[in-house]
Amino acid sequence: MLRIKLRDSRPNGTVTRREVLRMMSIGALAPGILPGHAEVPTTSHPSRFGNAKAVVFVTLYGGPPQTETFDMKPEGPEEARGPFRPVSSRVEGIRICERLPLLAKLSHLYTLVRSFSHEDTAHASGLYTHLTGWPHPRINMNSPATPFDHPHYGSVIGYLRQPGEVVPPCVIVGGRILPQFRGIGQTGGYLGESHTPYVVPQGETYINHYGTQLFSGVSPELNLPDEIGEIRLSRRHRLMEQLDARDRAIHDYAQTVDFSTLQQRAITMVGASRLKQALDVNQESDGTRDSYGRYWLGQNLLLSRRLLEAGVPVIQVSDIPERGEQHWDLHYPNIFDQLKNKLLPRLDQSLAAFLTDLQENGLLDQTLVIVGGEFGRTPWMDKIDGGRQHWPRCYSMLLAGGGIQPGRVYGGSDKMAAWPTHNMVRPWDLGATMYHLLGINPFSEVFDERQQRIRRISAGSVIEGLL
């Protein structure tokens, strides 16, 4: 039976002929799904469909080297080997870098994918692909975000499924990556500004007992000034609604509705005590904070666990440079010192604490954790600049929870970790798998209001070997 549900898209509640034809062309709307998109019957295997309730992207911006993390090549050429050696893990046959001993003990909780591959060598467009599941139209280019981009995964999920709690559907913890390119890949794209993820920046006012300045988690914009109480805020809200109704009658309807949605969301969040409490990591004990690590990655992951408990369905953790320091973009000659003394120990401690915490609190089974960057690094050292250069043709990621079968390695690479040898995975296939695990058909379609056309939410196919 064909069922059509139309939204009131004009001030007087009328529906245009274009909208009727558009809705008829994309078929029936599934029960309980928001109007404005359709779900097409899936042909993918139903295994583990809908296991996950949330997803966390631990985004290691810059491109961590697969040869110094999760795809060691002790028998390969010297440059591919590097100075580190693999260590056995809790799961027989899985070996990772010796500088990740805590994660080695937790290998029964995750799966390593060693065969990710694409062709984009630029940070901006590569990050866009990683966080949207679509190749950028101008690959190998550091282009700024545009309103016509594909939206962040969290924007799509929030559009299709508003969270039941009074929380944002998607939160970026640690600030947007590449703000100089308008946070490419981290916007609402063609879905509009009202679907752009909520951003929690780094670097507020909390000073820990080591004397290091760390973000406390409480965003100042969520707190009312002392002179404005709830009654006064309510009166201002009613006045704003009256002015908005007048604006919609005068100005472009779509733009004013988009802005009104943002206003309403802001007011709701100001009154959401549960969200404000979740953002305050000062409520955690010193022992818990120490276990995660007293640096940005550790505290941001701790904050992410609190947001999961508050009901936020999509979280991006931005592991980006601190005070301008170089990070996973390892072009410089002393990359092994940086990896040994900073990057790998911090990743090991923080991620191990996060996975352990989720497991012990019963959250891991329902939370998909995706750990990786926009690409990997060359298995050889650059003869001019030193370091390892960008390499998207073969790289690794760690996946855990949410229906992913743990304690495994999926895919493989050649003797230098330069090319996949089997089970090659594209970034958009990971996106399709994520949607599947969240109970969303990756063949679903949404309507692009800006360009007045239908868009599919995913360009990939479900990786059934991971389920």
SVG drawing of the C-alpha trace seen along z (x, -y; Angstrom):
<svg xmlns="http://www.w3.org/2000/svg" viewBox="-3 -42 69 59">
<polyline fill="none" stroke="black" stroke-width="0.4" points="0.0,0.0 1.4,-3.4 1.4,-5.9 2.4,-9.5 2.8,-12.1 3.4,-15.7 4.7,-18.4 3.3,-21.9 6.0,-23.8 4.2,-27.1 2.9,-29.7 -0.7,-28.9 -0.1,-25.1 -0.6,-24.5 1.6,-21.9 2.9,-22.6 2.5,-20.3 6.3,-19.9 6.3,-18.5 3.4,-16.1 5.3,-14.7 8.5,-14.6 7.0,-12.6 5.3,-10.2 8.5,-9.6 10.5,-8.5 7.8,-6.2 6.2,-5.5 7.5,-6.8 8.3,-4.3 6.3,-4.5 7.9,-6.7 10.2,-8.4 10.3,-12.2 8.6,-13.6 10.9,-14.7 12.8,-11.5 12.0,-7.9 13.5,-4.5 13.9,-2.1 13.7,1.6 17.1,2.9 18.8,5.9 21.6,6.1 21.7,8.9 19.6,8.1 22.4,9.3 22.9,6.9 20.6,4.3 19.9,1.6 22.3,2.9 23.7,-0.5 22.0,-3.5 24.9,-5.9 28.2,-6.4 31.5,-8.1 34.0,-9.2 37.5,-9.5 38.9,-11.6 42.7,-11.4 43.1,-14.3 46.2,-14.5 46.5,-10.8 48.1,-8.3 50.7,-6.0 49.4,-2.4 52.9,-1.1 53.4,-2.6 49.9,-1.7 47.7,1.2 49.5,2.7 53.0,3.4 55.4,4.9 58.3,6.5 59.3,8.5 59.0,5.7 61.6,3.2 63.4,1.2 61.6,-2.1 58.2,-0.3 59.3,1.3 60.4,-1.9 62.0,-1.7 59.0,-0.2 58.1,3.5 54.8,5.3 53.6,6.8 51.1,9.7 47.6,8.8 45.0,10.5 43.7,12.2 46.0,14.7 47.3,13.6 46.5,9.9 49.7,7.8 49.9,4.0 52.5,1.4 54.5,2.0 53.7,-1.7 50.0,-0.7 50.3,1.8 46.9,1.0 45.0,1.3 46.8,4.6 45.2,5.9 41.8,4.9 41.9,6.5 39.0,8.7 36.8,5.5 37.6,4.3 38.3,5.2 41.1,3.8 40.4,3.0 43.7,2.8 42.4,2.3 40.8,-1.2 41.5,-2.9 40.6,-6.0 42.4,-8.4 42.2,-11.8 45.5,-13.1 44.3,-16.5 43.4,-17.0 40.2,-19.0 38.6,-16.9 39.8,-13.7 38.3,-14.7 35.1,-15.6 35.0,-12.0 35.7,-10.6 32.9,-12.5 30.2,-12.5 30.8,-9.2 31.0,-10.8 34.0,-11.6 34.6,-15.4 33.7,-16.8 37.2,-18.3 39.5,-15.6 43.1,-16.5 41.9,-20.1 41.8,-22.0 38.5,-23.6 36.2,-25.4 32.8,-24.0 29.8,-25.2 26.0,-25.0 25.8,-22.4 28.1,-19.9 26.9,-16.5 26.1,-16.9 28.0,-15.4 26.9,-11.9 25.5,-13.3 23.4,-15.9 21.8,-13.1 21.1,-11.0 19.7,-14.0 17.5,-14.8 16.1,-11.3 15.9,-10.6 15.6,-13.4 16.9,-12.1 14.3,-11.5 16.3,-13.5 16.6,-17.3 20.1,-17.1 21.6,-17.9 21.5,-15.1 25.2,-15.6 28.0,-17.1 31.6,-17.9 33.8,-17.7 37.1,-19.5 36.2,-22.0 35.8,-21.8 38.7,-20.5 40.1,-22.9 38.1,-26.0 40.1,-27.9 38.1,-25.9 34.8,-26.6 34.9,-23.2 34.6,-21.2 32.7,-18.0 31.3,-19.1 28.3,-21.2 24.7,-20.5 25.5,-21.0 22.4,-20.9 20.2,-20.0 20.8,-23.6 22.3,-25.4 19.7,-24.1 21.2,-20.6 24.8,-21.7 26.4,-19.8 26.7,-21.5 30.3,-22.4 32.0,-22.1 35.4,-24.0 38.7,-23.3 40.5,-25.5 38.1,-27.1 39.0,-27.9 39.5,-24.7 43.0,-24.4 43.8,-20.8 46.0,-19.9 49.0,-19.5 48.7,-23.2 47.6,-22.5 44.7,-24.4 42.0,-22.0 38.4,-22.4 35.8,-22.0 33.1,-21.1 30.5,-23.7 29.9,-26.0 29.3,-29.6 26.5,-30.0 24.4,-27.4 24.3,-29.5 21.8,-32.4 23.2,-35.8 22.4,-36.4 19.9,-39.2 17.8,-36.9 15.7,-34.3 13.5,-31.6 10.3,-33.8 12.1,-36.6 13.5,-34.1 10.0,-32.7 8.7,-36.2 11.5,-36.9 10.8,-33.6 7.1,-34.5 8.1,-37.9 10.6,-36.2 8.0,-33.8 5.7,-36.8 8.5,-38.5 9.4,-35.3 5.8,-34.8 6.0,-38.3 9.4,-37.6 8.0,-34.4 5.2,-36.4 7.6,-38.9 10.9,-37.2 12.0,-34.0 10.1,-31.2 12.8,-28.5 15.5,-30.8 13.4,-32.1 12.2,-28.6 15.8,-27.5 16.8,-30.3 13.8,-29.8 14.8,-26.2 18.2,-27.2 16.7,-29.7 14.3,-27.1 17.1,-24.6 19.3,-27.2 16.5,-28.1 15.7,-24.4 19.4,-23.7 19.7,-26.6 17.0,-25.0 18.3,-21.5 19.9,-20.8 20.8,-17.3 23.0,-18.5 24.7,-21.1 25.5,-18.5 26.9,-16.1 29.2,-18.9 30.7,-19.4 33.5,-16.9 34.4,-18.4 31.7,-16.1 34.0,-13.2 36.5,-12.0 40.1,-12.8 40.8,-9.1 38.6,-8.8 40.0,-11.9 43.5,-10.7 42.7,-7.3 41.7,-9.0 44.7,-11.3 45.0,-15.0 45.2,-16.2 42.7,-17.2 42.1,-13.7 41.6,-12.1 39.3,-14.7 37.3,-15.0 36.8,-11.2 35.6,-11.4 33.2,-14.2 32.0,-12.0 31.1,-9.2 29.1,-11.6 27.3,-12.9 26.5,-9.3 24.9,-8.8 22.9,-11.9 21.5,-10.5 23.5,-12.3 23.4,-9.8 26.4,-11.1 29.6,-12.5 32.8,-13.5 35.9,-13.8 38.4,-16.0 42.0,-15.0 43.6,-18.2 46.7,-20.2 47.2,-21.8 48.4,-25.4 49.6,-25.0 51.7,-21.9 52.1,-19.4 50.0,-16.4 49.2,-13.3 50.3,-15.1 53.8,-13.6 55.9,-15.3 58.7,-16.4 62.0,-14.4 61.5,-13.6 58.2,-11.8 59.3,-8.8 60.1,-10.9 56.7,-12.6 55.0,-9.2 56.9,-7.6 56.7,-10.4 53.3,-11.9 50.9,-10.7 50.9,-6.9 51.0,-7.0 48.1,-9.5 46.0,-7.5 46.8,-4.3 45.8,-5.6 42.7,-7.7 41.2,-5.2 41.8,-2.2 40.1,-4.1 37.2,-5.0 36.6,-1.5 37.0,0.0 34.5,-2.6 31.9,-1.9 32.3,1.8 31.9,1.6 28.9,-0.7 27.1,1.4 27.4,-1.2 29.8,0.5 27.3,3.0 25.1,0.2 27.8,-2.4 29.7,-2.1 33.2,-3.5 35.2,-4.5 38.9,-5.4 41.0,-6.7 41.9,-9.6 41.2,-10.8 44.1,-8.7 47.3,-7.0 51.0,-7.7 53.5,-6.5 55.5,-3.4 58.6,-5.2 60.3,-8.3 60.4,-11.4 64.0,-12.1 63.6,-15.9 61.3,-16.9 61.6,-13.9 58.7,-12.1 55.9,-10.1 53.7,-11.8 49.9,-11.5 48.8,-8.0 45.1,-7.3 45.7,-4.1 46.0,-1.9 45.4,-2.7 43.9,-1.2 41.1,-1.9 39.9,-0.5 36.2,0.3 34.4,1.4 30.9,1.9 27.5,1.4 27.3,4.7 30.8,5.0 32.2,8.5 35.2,7.9 38.6,9.6 39.3,9.8 41.3,8.4 39.4,7.5 41.2,7.0 45.0,7.0 47.8,5.2 51.0,6.0 54.5,6.3 54.8,2.5 51.2,1.7 51.1,-0.3 48.2,1.4 45.3,3.6 45.6,7.3 42.0,8.4 38.7,7.1 39.4,3.5 37.1,1.0 36.1,-2.4 35.2,-5.2 31.6,-5.2 31.3,-1.5 32.0,-2.3 29.3,-4.9 26.7,-2.5 27.7,0.0 27.3,-2.6 23.8,-3.5 22.9,0.2 24.1,0.7 22.0,-2.3 18.9,-0.8 18.9,-3.2 18.6,-1.9 21.7,-3.2 19.5,-3.4 17.3,-6.0 16.8,-9.3 16.4,-12.8 15.2,-15.9 17.8,-18.6 15.8,-21.8 18.5,-24.0 18.8,-22.3 15.3,-20.8 16.4,-17.2 16.5,-13.8 19.7,-12.7 20.7,-9.2 22.3,-9.3 25.1,-6.8 27.3,-6.0 28.5,-2.7 27.5,0.8 27.3,2.6 30.5,4.4 28.8,7.7 32.2,9.3 32.3,7.0 28.9,7.9"/>
</svg>
